[in-house]
Amino acid sequence: MREVEVREASLLKYPEWIVWIVSADGTGRVNIMPAGWSMFTSHEPPMYAVSVGHDRYTHALIRTGREFTVAFPSPGMEKAIQYCGTRSGREEDKVSGSGLRLRPATRIKPPLVEGAVVNLECRLAAELETGDHTIFVGEVVAAHIEDNAPGRLLNFGSGLYALARPAPSS
């Protein structure tokens, strides 16, 4: 075993799950940001956490609006992930440029992403500052599943994705 820089070791995190964090400003204008750092944190009450860089537009929108949707992209959404991940919602409407379709959420303002495997409607419950990111923990107030989605995408970095499927049982 050899000691390396943390940056080099962090590249071995791939593959990782990728999610979209959907937020909205006070006028209802929607922003979508792909993120790799997210997880369920509690069954009762159901809680989901996302880590967002301090300088991201999504960070300001979650802190102000106190609500967000987490959507798990399905195959066919790779180009939209790349599009949304290489632009800032401060400067442009990423929804129209990405080709994603949205539908109203049932309990919060930020909408759902049509065709995503799962959409979780979250109300901000807690925040934890962690260096250059904030971990936002949302209580999941509603969940939606797309029955026709073939599976969830894994991110392999550098724009490479794969479909996550259960391995055959032996």
FENZI-V481511 format. One record per residue. N is the residue number from 1. NEAR is the number of other ideal C-beta (glycine too) atoms within 12 Angstrom. D_LAST is the distance of its C-alpha to the last C-alpha in Angstrom with 2 decimals. Layout:
n-><N/N>
near-><NEAR/NEAR>
d_last-><D_LAST/D_LAST>
This chain:
n-><1/2/3/4/5/6/7/8/9/10/11/12/13/14/15/16/17/18/19/20/21/22/23/24/25/26/27/28/29/30/31/32/33/34/35/36/37/38/39/40/41/42/43/44/45/46/47/48/49/50/51/52/53/54/55/56/57/58/59/60/61/62/63/64/65/66/67/68/69/70/71/72/73/74/75/76/77/78/79/80/81/82/83/84/85/86/87/88/89/90/91/92/93/94/95/96/97/98/99/100/101/102/103/104/105/106/107/108/109/110/111/112/113/114/115/116/117/118/119/120/121/122/123/124/125/126/127/128/129/130/131/132/133/134/135/136/137/138/139/140/141/142/143/144/145/146/147/148/149/150/151/152/153/154/155/156/157/158/159/160/161/162/163/164/165/166/167/168/169/170>
near-><4/6/7/11/9/11/9/11/13/14/15/13/18/19/20/26/31/41/44/48/49/47/44/32/22/13/11/19/24/40/43/47/46/43/38/30/28/33/21/24/23/16/10/9/17/22/26/40/34/44/32/38/25/20/14/31/31/41/32/26/34/42/21/21/31/25/35/48/47/51/50/38/46/34/26/22/37/25/20/35/36/23/27/38/31/18/24/23/33/18/11/18/23/34/30/19/21/32/22/32/20/31/22/22/32/17/22/32/31/45/32/36/42/28/31/40/35/31/40/40/33/42/28/33/24/22/21/17/16/17/11/14/23/28/29/44/31/42/30/33/28/25/26/29/18/26/10/13/26/17/23/30/38/27/32/21/18/11/18/16/31/21/21/23/15/8/6/5/4/3>
d_last-><33.40/36.17/37.84/37.96/39.46/37.50/37.54/35.68/33.00/32.64/31.61/28.30/27.38/25.96/23.79/24.99/25.07/28.22/30.25/33.63/36.28/38.78/42.23/45.71/49.28/52.10/52.94/49.40/48.72/44.96/43.31/39.67/38.25/34.78/33.52/30.67/31.49/30.48/28.47/28.40/30.53/30.92/29.65/33.08/34.94/32.43/33.32/32.24/33.74/34.65/36.49/39.39/41.95/45.48/46.95/44.66/46.23/43.26/44.23/47.70/46.53/44.13/46.77/49.42/47.54/45.29/42.54/39.66/36.69/33.32/31.45/27.99/28.53/26.43/26.24/29.75/31.40/31.33/35.03/36.04/34.29/36.24/39.41/39.33/38.41/41.35/44.09/45.80/46.45/49.82/50.99/49.25/47.40/43.81/42.70/44.96/44.28/40.49/40.31/38.26/39.10/39.63/40.12/41.90/40.08/40.81/41.94/42.79/44.74/42.24/40.45/36.87/35.31/34.59/31.21/29.65/26.27/27.92/31.56/32.68/36.39/37.56/40.89/41.73/41.51/41.88/42.41/41.90/43.66/41.61/43.76/43.93/41.51/41.56/38.51/39.15/37.39/37.45/37.06/34.88/37.24/35.30/31.88/31.10/27.90/27.98/25.81/26.07/25.00/21.95/20.89/22.46/23.93/23.43/26.56/26.50/30.30/33.13/32.34/28.79/26.15/22.57/20.57/18.08/15.03/11.84/9.00/6.38/3.78/0.00>
